[in-house]
Each structure stands twice: as structure tokens, then as C-alpha cells.
Amino acid sequence: MAACAIRRGLLSTASKYNQHKCTHRILSAIDFSSGLDPKRAQPLCSACGLSSFQQTRFMSSRNRPEGKILEPVGVFEALKQHGKYETGQLFLHSIFGYRGIVLFPWHARLYDRDVSPAAAADSKPESVAHGSKEVKGKMHTYYQVLIDTRDCPHISQRSQTEAVTFLANHDDSRALYAIPGLDYVSHEDILPYNSTEQVPIQHELFERFLMFNPSRNPPFTARDTLRAWQEKNHPWLELSDVHRETTENIRVTVIPFYMGMREAQNSHVYWWRYCIRLENLGNEVVQLRERHWRIFSLSGTLETVRGRGVVGKEPVLSREQPAFQYSSHVSLQAPSGHMWGTFCFERTDGSHFDVRIPPFSLESNKYDKAPPTGYPL
């Protein structure tokens, strides 16, 4: 079958592919910055209407390297509308385009402020109340995954590849370390594929965590080192709550993680990291200019934080580059608190508008005395 090129429209393309049960080759060297030029596409498959691109990477003029060739990496599999993907499932990320492999799933409560209470009332929902609006949580599947290190340079401007951080196990209460190429991916962001390669993903932990088993589907199974690492680091990896809200076609998704407690100057300091994804669901080009946070601690303090951009960047969100994802950290001298705020965006005409950051809780847990154990060396 002819190779089919993939970009931000991956999800709709894959849906169309599933409807017609066609099998198409997928490409590894996806244009991570600007997508593929649809004007240069030529339809190949009369059954599904998918288009094929010549095997060159189409990029914006400022980023276009000459002579780059797209290489096939495998064959699409059907999307799972029900159930979950198994350990060892190869995939492409539908938003950021990188290659990855599933390590294990997480079952999180998704609090979507864009969904009416009636629509979210199934799956034994739980409720949280922030301000005057009660939001019901619905169970949703996420995955712990490894990112192919060959793709990290292409996505580093749109998504941090060292976003999963831990508190270091020593006296420095502020020291953090990261595991490069570790990510959390929502079920709907998975575009599954299979490959005949025994080592299809390049990552230092791939062969330490997984082994090739051709009798299984997918043909990669967990080693004991992965199971042990998951069990020991469960408190610091666990994804339990996801918060989402959309303002003027800009969707903000927040995932908080508890990192642990450290003692500093005869007091307890509690640490969290939070991952934020910004997505432009519309056609208008906008740029993030400022952030405004309100951080409430159970100790009774309320802190206001204002600043330019996020993590030193002011990302532009467009149809070609619709998403930006980053992680940051917060510490409190109390075991719980709340955060909420706004992002200020600028339109191309110079006007500004605020995008709400959904309120989310900062909760500690019972694992404070057990430091994270890192990963096998």
C-alpha cells in the first residue's frame, strides 16, 4: 500500500481509515512543526479517499530542511473505541506526531467544564465544586509512554520531553531530576500501529522495560524491571485527576501530580508538578502573552503570580501548530491547596482576551515518607 502522510489531521484521517478497513503505511519523519501541505496531496485510495504525499517532508519555508526523506515505520491498526491499549502498543501521537510505546495505563477522573452535568453523569462520576459551578468527573484512560528519542528534537518547541520530574532523594529540598522521553498520553491521542522491527523505539529504557515476544500481540511484553519500577514509583507517577476548560476556542487541560514532602528550615514543604496543554480549536492565529495564577494554600495564604509567557516562551497557536504543552512546579507549606487563573492571548489584530485555567486541587497523599526510587541503571 502507498504510504499515507500524517499531521494534525491524524485523528480524523485514522477515523476515516477505520470506517473503510483500509491498511496504509505510516511515516516516521512527520512534519512536527507545520504539518504537510494539503495542496500537494494526490488521492490514492478510492475506498477511503486518503491522500498520499511524495516522500519528502513539507515544512514552513523558514524550517524546511532540504533533502529530508520520509521513511515508513509500520502499518496502522484499528483505533480502540472500547477497552484500552496494552503494554507494548506502538503508536503515533495524534497531536505532536512523535513515535511512542505504551508502558501501562492510568485510569483518571476527567473534570470537563465544557460538558453539561447530564452528559457526564455516567461511569460513576465524582463531583468537585469550584466557585459556583459543580463539575462531574468521568473516568478516562491515560497511558504512561516512552517517546522515541529520534523525535524529541522535532517536538521540543511544542512539548517538553523532560516533563516528568521527581524530587531528588537527598537533603536538597528543591532538587529535581527528570526522566527524558517519558510522557502521559490520553486514549484519544493514540494512533496505533505495528512494526516488524524488534527495537522500533529508540529510548534508553526500551530494552530495560520491554522484551520482544513475537507470539504476543502487541509483540512487546513487560519485563520484571518495568513492573518493579511501576510499583515502587506509583505514588509519584500516578495520574488521578484531569481538568479541562475551553474559552474562545482555546482549550486548557491541566493534570496535577503530587511529588512528595521535604523538610526545610524546620517546616514541611509539599511539592506538586502540573502539566498543561493549550490547544487552539479554531482557525484564528493567537499567541500566548501572559499568565496570571492564584494559588491558595490550606495554611490560609493566597499568592498571586503574574508573568510573561510560560516556561520562557510565548507560543503561537495556529491551525498548523495548534497545541503547546509544558510542565511546571509549585510548593506549599501545607498538605493541600488550590490553583486557578488565566492566560492572556493576543490576536493578529493586536486585541487581547483571557482564557480561563480550570481550577484544580493540590492534594498530598500517604506516601510522603517513601522517596522515589528513580529508574534502573
C-alpha positions in Angstrom: 0.0 0.0 0.0 1.1 3.5 -0.6 2.4 5.5 2.3 0.0 8.0 3.8 1.3 11.1 5.4 0.1 12.2 8.8 -0.2 15.6 10.5 -2.6 17.3 12.9 -5.5 15.7 10.9 -4.2 12.3 12.0 -7.2 11.5 14.2 -9.8 12.3 11.5 -7.7 10.5 8.9 -7.4 7.4 11.1 -11.2 7.5 11.7 -11.8 7.6 8.0 -9.4 4.7 7.6 -11.2 2.7 10.3 -14.5 3.2 8.6 -13.3 1.6 5.4 -11.0 -1.0 6.9 -8.1 0.0 4.7 -4.5 -0.6 5.7 -2.0 2.2 5.0 1.7 2.5 5.7 2.5 5.3 8.2 5.5 7.6 8.1 8.1 8.3 10.8 9.6 11.6 9.7 6.4 13.6 10.1 6.5 17.3 9.8 6.3 18.1 13.5 6.3 21.9 13.1 3.9 22.8 10.4 2.2 19.7 9.1 2.1 18.5 5.5 1.0 20.8 2.7 -2.5 19.5 1.7 -2.3 21.3 -1.7 0.3 18.9 -2.8 -1.7 15.8 -1.9 -2.9 13.4 -4.6 -5.7 10.9 -3.7 -4.6 7.3 -4.0 -7.2 5.1 -2.3 -10.7 5.3 -3.9 -12.2 3.3 -1.0 -11.3 5.7 1.8 -10.3 8.9 0.0 -7.0 9.2 1.8 -4.3 11.2 0.1 -0.7 10.3 -0.5 2.2 12.7 -0.4 5.5 12.3 -2.1 8.1 11.1 0.3 9.6 14.5 1.2 8.9 16.5 4.3 6.9 19.6 3.7 7.7 22.3 6.2 7.3 26.1 6.5 9.9 27.9 4.4 11.9 29.1 7.5 12.1 25.5 8.8 12.3 23.4 5.7 15.5 21.3 5.6 16.3 20.2 2.1 16.6 16.5 1.1 14.7 15.1 4.1 13.1 11.8 3.3 10.1 10.2 5.0 10.5 6.6 5.9 7.7 4.0 6.6 7.7 2.8 10.2 4.8 0.3 10.2 1.1 -0.3 9.4 -1.9 1.3 11.0 -4.1 -0.7 13.3 -7.7 -0.1 14.1 -8.4 2.5 16.8 -9.8 1.1 20.0 -13.2 2.7 20.5 -13.8 0.5 23.6 -11.3 -1.0 26.0 -7.6 0.0 26.4 -4.3 -0.4 24.6 -2.0 -2.9 26.1 1.6 -2.7 27.3 3.9 -2.7 24.2 1.5 -0.9 21.9 3.3 1.2 19.3 1.6 4.5 18.4 1.9 7.9 16.8 0.8 10.9 18.9 -2.2 12.4 17.1 -1.3 16.0 18.2 2.5 16.1 18.4 3.3 13.3 15.9 6.0 11.5 17.8 6.5 7.8 17.9 6.0 6.1 21.2 5.2 2.9 23.0 2.7 2.2 25.9 4.2 1.2 29.2 1.0 0.9 31.3 -2.4 2.6 31.6 -3.8 5.1 34.2 -7.5 5.5 35.0 -8.1 9.2 35.8 -11.1 11.3 36.6 -11.7 13.9 33.9 -13.4 17.0 35.1 -14.5 18.7 31.9 -16.1 22.1 32.4 -17.3 22.1 28.8 -19.6 19.1 29.3 -23.0 19.5 30.8 -23.6 17.6 34.1 -26.2 15.4 32.4 -23.7 14.3 29.7 -21.0 13.5 32.4 -23.4 11.6 34.7 -22.4 8.1 33.7 -19.4 5.9 34.7 -20.0 6.5 38.5 -19.0 10.2 38.4 -17.5 12.1 41.2 -18.0 15.8 41.7 -15.8 18.8 42.5 -17.1 22.2 43.2 -15.0 25.3 42.2 -16.6 28.6 42.6 -20.3 28.4 41.7 -20.0 25.5 39.2 -20.1 21.9 40.1 -18.2 19.6 37.7 -18.7 15.9 37.5 -15.7 13.7 36.9 -15.8 10.9 34.3 -13.3 8.0 34.2 -10.9 8.3 31.4 -7.9 6.3 30.3 -4.4 7.8 30.0 -1.1 6.0 29.3 2.5 6.1 30.6 4.6 6.0 27.5 8.1 6.3 26.2 8.9 8.8 23.4 11.3 7.8 20.6 14.4 9.9 21.2 14.8 10.5 17.5 11.6 12.5 17.5 12.4 14.6 20.6 14.3 17.4 18.7 11.3 17.8 16.4 8.7 18.4 19.2 10.8 20.2 21.8 9.4 23.6 20.8 5.8 22.3 21.2 6.0 19.8 24.0 8.6 19.3 26.8 10.3 16.0 26.6 11.6 16.2 30.1 8.3 17.0 31.8 8.1 14.1 34.2 10.2 15.1 37.2 10.8 13.8 40.7 12.2 15.1 43.9 15.8 14.0 44.4 16.4 11.7 47.3 18.8 13.8 49.3 18.9 16.8 51.7 18.4 19.4 49.0 14.6 20.0 49.3 14.5 21.9 46.0 16.5 19.4 43.8 14.6 17.8 41.0 15.5 15.3 38.4 13.7 14.2 35.2 13.4 11.1 33.1 13.8 12.2 29.5 11.3 10.9 27.0 8.6 9.9 29.5 5.1 11.2 28.8 1.4 10.8 29.6 -1.0 10.4 26.7 -4.8 10.4 26.5 -6.5 7.4 24.9 -7.8 9.6 22.0 -4.3 10.8 21.2 -3.2 7.2 20.4 -2.9 6.2 16.8 -1.8 2.6 17.0 0.4 0.8 14.5 2.5 -2.3 14.3 6.0 -2.9 13.1 8.2 -5.8 12.2 11.2 -4.3 14.0 12.3 -5.9 17.2 13.5 -2.5 18.5 11.2 0.0 16.8 11.6 2.7 19.5 14.9 4.3 20.5 15.0 5.1 24.2 17.5 4.1 26.9 14.7 2.3 28.9 13.1 0.5 26.0 15.0 -2.8 26.3 15.2 -2.5 30.1 11.5 -2.3 30.4 10.2 -4.4 27.4 11.1 -7.6 25.6 10.3 -8.8 22.1 7.8 -11.7 22.1 6.5 -12.5 18.6 3.8 -14.8 19.9 2.0 -11.9 21.6 0.0 -9.0 20.2 1.4 -6.4 20.6 4.7 -8.3 20.4 6.4 -6.4 23.3 5.8 -7.5 26.9 6.8 -6.0 30.2 10.0 -7.1 31.9 10.1 -7.5 35.7 12.1 -4.3 35.8 9.1 -2.4 34.4 6.7 -3.9 36.9 9.1 -3.2 39.8 9.7 0.4 38.7 5.9 1.0 38.3 5.2 -0.4 41.7 7.9 1.5 43.6 7.2 4.8 41.8 3.5 4.5 41.7 2.9 7.4 44.2 5.0 9.8 42.2 3.8 8.7 38.7 0.1 8.3 39.5 -2.3 10.3 37.3 -5.6 10.6 39.1 -7.4 13.9 38.1 -7.5 15.8 34.8 -9.2 19.3 34.5 -10.3 20.8 31.2 -12.0 24.1 30.1 -12.4 26.0 26.8 -12.6 29.7 26.4 -13.0 31.3 22.9 -11.8 28.1 21.2 -8.7 27.8 23.4 -8.8 24.6 25.4 -6.7 24.3 28.5 -6.1 20.9 30.1 -4.4 20.6 33.5 -3.0 17.5 35.1 -1.6 17.9 38.7 0.8 15.4 40.2 1.8 15.1 43.8 5.6 14.8 44.2 6.2 14.4 47.9 7.1 16.3 51.0 10.5 17.6 52.2 11.7 19.3 55.3 13.2 22.7 55.1 14.1 25.1 57.9 12.0 23.1 60.4 8.9 23.1 58.3 7.3 20.8 55.8 7.3 21.7 52.1 4.9 19.9 49.8 5.6 19.7 46.1 3.5 19.2 43.0 4.1 19.3 39.3 1.4 20.2 36.9 1.2 19.6 33.1 -0.7 22.0 31.0 -1.8 21.6 27.3 -3.0 24.6 25.3 -5.0 23.7 22.2 -6.4 26.1 19.5 -9.7 24.5 18.4 -10.5 27.4 16.0 -9.0 28.9 12.8 -7.7 32.2 14.3 -3.9 32.5 15.0 -3.3 33.6 18.6 -0.2 34.0 20.8 0.1 33.5 24.5 1.4 36.6 26.1 0.9 36.4 29.9 0.0 34.1 32.7 -1.9 35.0 35.9 -2.1 32.4 38.7 -3.9 32.4 42.0 -2.5 29.8 44.5 -4.4 29.2 47.7 -2.8 27.1 50.5 -4.6 25.3 53.3 -2.5 27.3 55.7 -4.6 30.3 54.6 -2.2 32.1 52.3 -3.3 33.3 48.8 -0.5 34.0 46.3 -0.8 35.9 43.0 1.7 35.2 40.2 1.9 37.2 37.0 4.5 36.9 34.3 5.3 36.9 30.6 4.5 33.7 28.7 5.1 30.2 30.2 8.5 28.5 30.8 10.2 31.3 29.0 8.1 31.0 25.8 5.2 32.8 24.2 3.9 30.1 21.9 1.8 30.8 18.8 -1.2 28.5 18.3 -2.5 28.2 14.7 -4.1 25.5 12.5 -0.7 24.3 11.5 0.7 24.3 15.1 -2.5 24.0 17.2 -1.0 22.8 20.5 1.6 23.6 23.1 2.3 21.5 26.3 4.5 22.2 29.2 5.1 21.3 32.9 5.9 23.4 35.9 6.1 23.1 39.7 4.5 24.6 42.8 5.3 24.1 46.5 3.2 24.9 49.6 3.8 24.8 53.3 0.6 22.9 53.7 -0.6 19.4 52.6 -3.2 20.8 50.2 -4.4 23.8 48.3 -6.0 25.1 45.0 -4.8 26.8 41.9 -6.6 28.7 39.2 -6.1 31.6 36.9 -6.0 32.9 33.3 -3.8 33.0 30.2 -3.8 36.3 28.2 -3.7 35.7 24.4 -3.2 38.2 21.6 -4.9 38.1 18.2 -3.2 39.1 15.0 -5.1 42.4 15.1 -3.5 43.3 18.4 -6.6 42.7 20.6 -6.3 40.5 23.7 -8.5 38.1 25.5 -8.3 36.0 28.7 -8.5 32.2 28.7 -9.6 30.5 31.9 -7.4 27.9 33.6 -9.7 25.4 35.2 -9.4 25.3 39.0 -7.7 22.2 40.3 -6.8 20.8 43.7 -3.4 20.2 45.1 -3.7 17.2 47.3 -0.9 15.3 49.2 -1.1 11.5 49.9 0.1 8.9 52.4 3.4 8.2 50.7 5.3 11.1 52.0 8.0 9.1 53.8 9.0 7.0 50.8 11.3 8.8 48.4 11.1 8.0 44.7 13.4 5.3 43.5 14.4 6.6 40.1 14.9 4.1 37.3 17.2 1.1 36.8 20.7 1.9 35.6 
